[in-house]
Amino acid sequence: MKRFSFLSFLLILTGMLLGQTNKQYTKAAESDPEAKQILETIRQKYDGYSTMAADFRLELDFPGQPVEVQKGSITRKGDLVRFRLGSQEGIINNDAAYIILHGSKEVQINDLPEPGETTGVLTPQNLFNFYEGDDYVLAMQGEETYNGRSLDVIEMKPVDRDESEFTKLRLLVDTQRKEIVSVKAFSRDGSSYTFLLDGTRGNAQLAENNFTFNRAEFPGYHVEDLRF
């Protein structure tokens, strides 16, 4: 089994940064109007919440290996995010991005990304708005039944295919509930990464210190500040 830590997870998914220049093949403006409208409706619903919470699963499918499943959870309030993925945790607030590795009892403190740096990137912290912007061409791909629910399928292809590590994204969307059910990213090497959202909750009640990193909560952890 290929070892897959949270840090390698971020590195791989950050490789999904879709090019902002040299749009060789087509234009995002040529996207299917129906697909654009569905995602816009979902965006408006998500933006209407003061806070959000969700449980999710990440399925890692590498060629020739059994599918690996990691469970996680995420809470968000504006730009503030806290999530858990397996034995690893992340806190993103106005000061820094804190990566907490419970297995090795280590905390890594990182600089926040520059404005626009994460555009087009699929990571837990932007799981609810990664599809925004002009980096994708959207197309409706029919319907699919999942857990007894009839879902619309939307395919997203990068405008600049040479700059993208992934060939496409495939969304399952519950149009009636106005929510994303799953996101699957297809890699050029034949692997795929799937987020499955198990119950998105809007206006969730969160602890006041939910997005605060408190070193006292992690006794015995080695804390390394990697900020410049």
N, C-alpha and C positions, 0 to 999 in steps of 0.2 A: 504493500500500500504506500502510495506517495504521501509523505508527511506534509501536512498542510496547516501551517500556523496562521494566526491572524495577520501577522506581518506579511507573510507571503501572499495572503489573501488580498491585502491592500495593494501590494505591488502589482499583482496580476490584474486586479480590477481597475487600478489606476491606469494600467496600460490601455484601458478602453477610451482614453481621452481621444475624442474624435477631432480630426484636423479642422482648423478654422480657415485654412487657405487652400488654394489649388483644388477647387471643387470641380473635379474633372468630369464626373459622370452625369450628374443631374442636379436639380435644385430642390431644396426643401419646400419651396413654394409650389412644387408640383405634387405634393402629398395629397392623398385622398382626402377630400373635404370632410367626409363622414368620420374618418379616423381622427382628424384634427379636432373636430367638434366634440367627439367623445372624450378625448384627453383634456380638452379645455374645460368641459363640464366637470370632470374629475378634479382638475386643478382648482377650480372655483370652490368645490366642496371642501377639499383639504385645506385651502387657504382660509376658509371660513371658521375653522376650528382654532381655538386659542392654544390648545395642546393636542397631541396625538400619541397614541400608544398602540403597539401591535406585537404579536408573537410571530416569528417567522422561522422557516427552515431553509437552510442552504444545502442544495444537492450538488455535489462535485462529481462529475462523470468524466474520468480519464480513460482513454482508449485501453482496452485490455485489462481493466481493473474494475472491481465491484464499485458500485455507486456509494459514495460516502455521504452521510447526512449529518449535518450539524444543526442544532437547535439554537435559536436566539430570541432576543426580545429587544424592543427599541421604544424609547420615548422621545418626544420632540416638543419644543416650545420655541417657535421662531427659528433662530439660528442655533439654539442650544439643543444638544443631542446627547443622549446616553444610551448605550446599547451593550448587550451581552451576546457573545457568540462562543458557544462551548465553554472553555475554561478561561476565556479572555474577554476583556471588557474595555469599553472606550467611553470617555467623557470629553465632549467638545463644548467649551464655553467661550466667553469673551476673552479669556486670558491665554488659553493654550489647548492643545489636543493631548489628552492623557491616555496612554495605552497601558492597561493593567494586565499583566501576564500572571494569572493566579498559579499556574503550574510551576513556574520558576520563581514565584514571589518577587516579581520585578515590576517597576513602574517606569515607563519612558515618557518624558514630557517633550512634546514637539511644538514647533511654531504652527500657528494657524496658516492655512493656505492663503495666498494673495487673492484679492477679489477677481473672480472669473477663472481662477486656476483650475477649479474642479468642474468647469462646464463640460457636460457630456460624459462625466465619470459616474460609474455605478458603484456606490459604496453604501454601507448602512446609513450613513448620515444624510444622504440625499435620495434615499429609497423612494420618497414620495414626490420628488420633482425632477428626477434625472432626465425625463423625457422632454423637458422644456428647451426652448432654443431652436436654432435652425441647423443643427448638425445631423438631422435625420430626415430621411424620406419615409413617410408613413403610408401603409397600404392595408386595407381590410382584407382578411384572409378567411372569411366565413365564420362559422360557429363551431364550438366544441363543448361537449358535456363533461363536467368535472364535479365529482361528488354530488351528482344529481342536479347541478346548476347548469343552465345553458349560458355559455359565455361567448363573447365576441373575441375573435383573434385579430390582433393588430401586429403587423410586422414592421420593424424599424431597421432601415439600412443606413449605414454611415454615408454621408455625402462624399467625404474623402476616403475612399476605401483603402488607398495606399497607406494612410496614416493610422488606420484602425487595426488593432490586433484581432478584433472580432468581426465576423462577416455580417452578422445581423443579430437583432434582439427580437424576441417573440413574446408578446404580452397576451395574457388572458385577462379579460376585463368583464366585470359584471356591470352591464350598462344600466340595469334597473336600480341597483344599489349605488351606482356611481363610484365604483372602487376597483382598484387593481388587485387581482387575485394572485398572479404570478408573473415573473419576468425571467426569461431564459436567454442567456448570452451564448452564442456559438463561436468557438475559437477556430482559428485556421488550422490548428493541429489536431482537430477532431474532438477536442474536449468541450464540455459545456458546463455552465454554472447557472443554477436555477434558484431564485428566491421565490418561496411560496409564503404568502402572507396569510396567517391563520387568525383572522379576526382583528380588523382595524377598529380602534375605538377613538372617537373624536371627543374633545373636551374632557379628557381623562383627568382624574384627580391625582396630582403628583405632589410629593413631599417638597417643602420649600427649598431644601438643600439638594434636590435631586441632581442638579447639574453642577454641584460644587465638589471639587476634589478636596477631600480631607485626609491628610496623611495619617492621622490617628486611626482611621478605619482600616489601615493596612499595616498592622504591627509586624515587624520583621521583614518587610519588603525593602528591597534595594531600589532607591529612587535615583534615576539618572536624568538630568536635565540636558536635553539635546538642542535646546534653543540657541540661536546665534545671538 
